[in-house]
Amino acid sequence: MAGIGSQASRLTKDFLLGSNGTTRMPKLVYGTAWKKERTADLVYTALKAGFRGIDTAAQPKHYDEAGVGKGFRKAVSEGLVKRGDVFIQTKFTPPGGQNEFKPYSMDAPLDERVRQSLQSSLKNFTVEGEEPYLDSVVIHSPLDTIDESMIVWKTLESYHPHIIRNIGISNVDIDTLEEIDELATVKPAVVQNNFHPRTGFAYEIRDFCRRNNAIYQSFWTYSGNHKLADMKPTQIVAQGAGVDRVVAYYCLVLGLENVTILDGTTNEDHMKTDLEGIEKVGLWAEGEGAADWAKALEAFRKLIRDT
């Protein structure tokens, strides 16, 4: 386990990814699932509030990727952000996760479906006068066989490192993740899985990420774990740093190392308080609250059996 100071600093410092270490992934990434017709406005609002990471998917069933692009381009056009300021992540979703409005033809071979999906995504995030690229592309879930999963992975690799800066996978078990890692030339940089008691709070996945310098992206972080936000460790951080319990809880999850959180709040005030609160806890944990932070983080690890 790292020391107190380095643990606290992980709350506020972006991760650096990619072969040249230039892709910045923030600790809070704005999640855009299920936003429907509000997507563009919410993405613009999130960027205006200070978010610098966006997660979406080429999956019209649950995401409006075009709306995400619209909100992003509006923020660019108004000078709020530049393309290089924002970590943009999308997903290739296999047929089983799609509805009738797929971003690819079902008549096409699997590798061509991946290319069609990527072209759709790149179009959504093209900024005038700049070559389009994606900071991360995640396979939304493993396909039916490892051979099929590797066809998708190898197709994504053919776009690396210029058009696709990082490759990852979501909703994956540890055995499949390790098999993909063994077969891949470009190793997984991102693993996005739920944070929930049923999955052991993704301990095996998080351990893989720690050992392989990858980033675990947590979803259902609060919605699936309301009780954890009411526990003693969270109360210690909330009271000590002067933040609300959800922010305090997020910080404890971020303190587990190599972790980012998908934050999909639709409330503008919460967007700001989440971002500002993490900065506030970071300062407290590195200063007068160092001992209490270490105690709270140790207790939190025990609560989720992080061993």
GIZIZI-V745381 format. One record per pair of residues at least 6 apart in sequence whose ideal C-beta (glycine too) atoms are under 6 Angstrom apart, sorted by the first residue. I is the first residue (numbers start at 1). GAP is how many residues later the second one is. Records with the same first field share a line. If there is no record, write none. Layout:
BEGIN
I: GAP + GAP
END
This chain:
BEGIN
4: 286 + 290
5: 281
7: 248
8: 274 + 277 + 278 + 285
11: 240 + 243 + 267 + 270 + 271
12: 267 + 270
14: 10 + 12
15: 10 + 200
17: 6 + 8 + 149 + 172
18: 147
19: 142
23: 112 + 142
25: 62
26: 26 + 27
27: 227 + 233
28: 233 + 235
29: 24 + 26 + 231 + 233
30: 16 + 21 + 24
31: 24 + 231 + 233
32: 7 + 24 + 31 + 36
33: 29 + 30
34: 28
35: 7
39: 25 + 28 + 29
40: 27 + 30 + 31
42: 224
43: 25 + 28 + 29
44: 27 + 30 + 31
45: 223
46: 225
47: 28 + 33 + 34
48: 32
49: 222 + 223
50: 225
52: 33 + 34
53: 34
54: 34
55: 34 + 207
56: 7 + 9 + 12 + 34
57: 6 + 33 + 34 + 36 + 83
58: 7 + 32 + 45 + 59 + 62 + 63
59: 34
60: 41
61: 37 + 38
65: 59
66: 58
69: 55 + 56
75: 6
76: 51
83: 44 + 47
87: 48
88: 37 + 46 + 47
89: 47
90: 31 + 47
91: 47 + 49
92: 22 + 25 + 47
93: 47
94: 49
97: 43
103: 14 + 17
104: 9 + 12 + 13
110: 41
111: 40 + 44
114: 38 + 41
122: 10
125: 7
126: 6
133: 30
134: 30
135: 30
136: 30 + 32 + 54
137: 19 + 27
138: 30 + 32 + 52 + 54
139: 13 + 30
140: 30
141: 30
142: 7 + 30 + 34
143: 6
146: 33
150: 33
153: 31
156: 8 + 11
157: 28 + 29
160: 26
166: 23
167: 19
168: 20 + 21 + 22 + 23
170: 22
174: 30
181: 6 + 7
188: 26
189: 25
190: 25 + 27
191: 14 + 18 + 23 + 25
192: 25
193: 9 + 12
194: 25 + 26
195: 6 + 7 + 23 + 25 + 26
196: 24 + 28
201: 103
205: 11
206: 10
209: 7 + 49
210: 47 + 48
215: 43 + 45
216: 42 + 43
217: 43
218: 43
219: 43
221: 32 + 40
222: 24
229: 16 + 17 + 20
233: 19 + 63 + 66 + 67
234: 11 + 14 + 15
236: 56 + 60
237: 11 + 59
238: 7 + 10
240: 49 + 52
241: 39 + 40 + 43
243: 34 + 37 + 38
247: 27 + 30
250: 11
251: 27 + 30
252: 48
255: 42
263: 11
265: 6
285: 8
END
